[in-house]
């Protein structure tokens, strides 16, 4: 009987020490997935055409607090959770002075020039484009209510995808 109790006590103490190591470990939660910047939209256009996914352009400015809020509270968590995977291509275009990208025809332009083509004047703005760079859903401008933003984004992705599929 004494041996049986000793084994039980040993098992409980081993389990307790394992639990305390796990609870006290310095394992950080996974970092939010960053949003890829637009570099060459011809590549995204090819993926969009092959998969019939919309291209979401997140127009931002580094000094824009609402852009940071949208990125941290909605876009990065959705990206990290895989909510956009197999549904849409998300890329960021900055209006900052030093930002450059290649547009849908391969021409190097600044973020400001690219955004001016779509008459974007407010950040953050989300554009929903097809493989040719044509808007296929109503854009989302600014942040009205961050708590419902994911709902509005999901609805816009669905509308854009429907438009792309129907042609």
Beta strands, then each sheet from edge to edge (+ up, - down):
strand 1: 54-60
strand 2: 88-94
strand 3: 100-102
strand 4: 108-110
strand 5: 125-129
strand 6: 140-141
sheet 1: 2+ 1+ 5- 6+
sheet 2: 3+ 4-
end
